[in-house]
């Protein structure tokens, strides 16, 4: 039997291998009762041995058989495949290894250092990664930048932001008189004192998350796909927010808000629209608005940044995940502490943003869902159907330096250092 070609073993060959390793008692169980051939043998984990239908009872036999199977997997080259799988990103976690890796090329190179792959074999490593992507079927086979679609999604977001700014000007003039319509009862606002500085702190949390997300986009290999998704989701969320603001005007959540100034003429409305749009609706940019309460735009932006960062950063970098979630929740608290929004505004914003993100990525990452009900999806999710028409799986978290230089100099010194070592 060729241990390098275990995948071609028959059940009889597996039986012979069990006898060679003194597992005579389990030959019938594995080969005759459960038809374990070479392919199946390479897929067996210790949990499979412990649990039904195999359910071997002797602990020593479980450990010895598991060790022999792992050794066989290594000798047959399957460990090479697992190393590539673990090196891709935080999307896949092997229960036996439990490790995540950030840089595929660096980690694969390190794990293969005992084999024939050297620092000069970057192409071989890329082929291994592509082979894994194609064989697993979990990752997308089409990862084209599609710059036209990315540009179109940016235009969509730009147009929505501009129209939202104009609608914010309209709803500002429709805010009910606080003398006749005082702030509505609110469980949180009624029990938290007003903090005038809290809204600026909230926006600083949002700026911090934006800087982190900008770094991720800069180094991510598939940055244009990520940008397209971000633009399309931001545009959709703010389009929905514009409709909600326009339908119903709520009274001010706090008497500290000054909403007496009106923008009567069209020229004043357009100037106010440009002021809101150019300042991104942020108070640290000098923008103060009223009437745009249902639902909170600040909460939507910060929540979306949080979800994008945690989605496209490997789970091994848990400190970034922790930071983004803390920033998200602290920002929500500071919005309420500043009495800039009602609690329902923040809750609805978080719910809608998180659900839209999860629905979008569930459809984009699952090929079977993408293939089902195409007509219905085009009706209810037309933008998604267009922007994700080629992407048919998970976008792997692969990072790279986006410019040709100074990578060449770094690689040169790495090769020189390796030659000195050997």
Secondary structure, DSSP 8 states (H G I E B T S, - for coil): --GGGGGG--HHHHHHHHHHTT-GGGHIIIIIIS---HHHHHT--HHHHHSTTT----HHHHHHHHHHHHHHHHHTTHHHHHHHHHHH-TT---TTT----S-HHHHHHHHTTTTT--TT-HHHHHHHHHHHHHHH--B-S-----HHHHHHHHHHHHHHHHHHHHHHHHHHHT---TTTS-----TTTTTS---TTHHHHHHHHHHHHHHHHHHHHHHBTTHHHHHHHHHHHHHHHHHHHHHHHHH-----S-TT--------SHHHHHHHHHHHHHTTT-GGGT----S--SS-HHHHHHHHHHHHHHHSS-TT-HHHHHHHHHHHHHHHHHHHHTTSS-HHHHHHHHHHHHHHHHHHHHHHH-HHHHHS-HHHHHHH-HHHHHHTSS--SB----B--SSSTTHHHHHHHHHHHHHHH-
